[in-house]
């Protein structure tokens, strides 16, 4: 199974490192990543494999949101099934 992680906020050094480190700590493997900086704003979308998560998905999502608060970013984690349902025509 997969999840979609979105990260937005003011650009700072180490955002990708912090998010990818937190993913690795909990067993989420990054399978795809896209990031850009628009003026001074950072935006990133990651697709992560969550089959080997070491904690429940809800706890993983909460941990990523907490990381966002610590780094003054908005980090949202959405399960692939929910994401696909929201974007189906």
Phi, psi and omega in degrees: 000158183232164174224156177251126178246126175246141181226126177221152177157185176296139181291134175214155177293136172095007181296310181298319179299316182295315181292315181292326177295315180297319177301312182297322180303326184256005175086016176271121183262124181287122179255338177203148182210139175223131179216153178208160173240121179250109186059251180247013184251135181261138175220134181214143171233132178236143169253124181236142174277125184248015180298333183248026178302139180272351180226163177301150183304317180300321178292323177297313179300316179297320180295320178292321177297320178296318176302318178301315179297320179297325185259008182059044179235162169258116178239124179236137178241128180231130177298142182307320181298317179293314180303312181296321179296321181291333187248020178272136179267000000 
